[in-house]
């Protein structure tokens, strides 16, 4: 049971990292004129990367990832990789839901169906 809780902890930190990074790069993109970044202008990309690197949400996102990676090392020392790794897909479900509510991203029926398909596969793996 402790191992599963540690996996959930790692997944939640990974999700928090993704959400924080997404929010932070959105701010950095606004600060560095994202239209120029999309054209792959090296100066615009550098400006964007500087804005992102100094953004507190980007830094926090990387910190969440660092802690998640450290906990993942502990997980790998205790649990079969073939069991632990599919459980990362729990994060997909959380990300789809939170992206809809936090970033107002479109969540279509097809996206939900795909997420549920992944969940079904994880359920089968856990039953093995």
N, C-alpha and C positions, 0 to 999 in steps of 0.2 A: 504493500500500500504506500509506503514511503516513497518508493521509486516512482509510482504514478503521480504522486503529489509533486515530486521534483520535476517530472516531465511537464505537468500542467504549469508549474511555476516558470519553467524555461519558455514554454510556448507563450504564456501571457507576457513575459518580458519581451519576447520577440515581436509580438503584436504591438505592444506599447512602443517599441523601437520603430516599427514601420509607421505607425500613426504619427509619432513625433517627427520622424524624418520627412514624411509627406507634408505635414503642416509647416515645418521649417523651410523646406525647399520652395514651398508656395510663397512664403514671405520673401525668400532670397530671390526668387524669380521675379517678383514684383519690383524688388529693389534694383535688379540688374537689367531690366527691359527684356523680358522673355522672348519677344519676337526676334531680337538679334541673336539670342542664344540658339533658337531653332534654325537659324541660317548657318550655324557652325562657324561663326566668326571667332577666331581664336581669342581676340580681346574681350568679346562678350562672354565667352565661356569662362575665361579667367576671372572676369568681374563677377560672374555668377558663382563660381567656386569660392571666391573670397567672401562673398556675401553669405554663402551657405556655411562655410567653415567658421564664421564668427557668429552664426545664429544659435541662440541658446537651445532652441528645440532640436536642431541638428546635433548639437553636442550631446544633449540629453538622449536622443535616439541612439547615438553610438554608445553611450554609457549603458543604456538598457541592453544593447546587443552584447556588449562586453560581459556583463553579468550573466546574460542568457548563455553565452558561449562557455563561460566558466562552469555554470551549472550543468551544461550539456556534457562537459568532460567527465563530471561526476556520474552522470547518467550512463555514459558509455562504459564506464568501469564496472557498472552494476547490472546492466540490462542488455539483452541481445539487441544488436543493431536492427535486425529484421523486425523486431517488435517495436522498439523505441522510435525509429525514424518515421514510420507511417503515422504515429501519433502527432507529429508536427502538423499534419493536415487539419487538426482541430483549429489551428490558427487561421486556416483559410475561411472557415465558417465565421469566426469572430471578425476577421477583416472585412468580409462581405457585408456583414450586418453593420459594423461600426462605420464603414466607409459611406454607407447609405445615410446614416444618421449624423455623422460628424461632418462629412465633406459634401453631402447631398449628391453623391454619385448615383447614376442610374443603376438599379439592380433589376434586371429583366428576369422574366420567367426562365429563360435559357441559362442565365447565370446561376439562378437558384437551383435549377435542375442539375447543372454541372457540379455545384457544391454538394448537393445531396448524393450524387453519384460517387463522389470522392468519399463522403461519409460512409456510404454503403460498403465501399471497398475496405475502408479502415475497420469497419465492424467485422467483416469477414476475416481480415487478418488477425484481429483480436480473438476471434473464436478458434483460431488454429492452434 
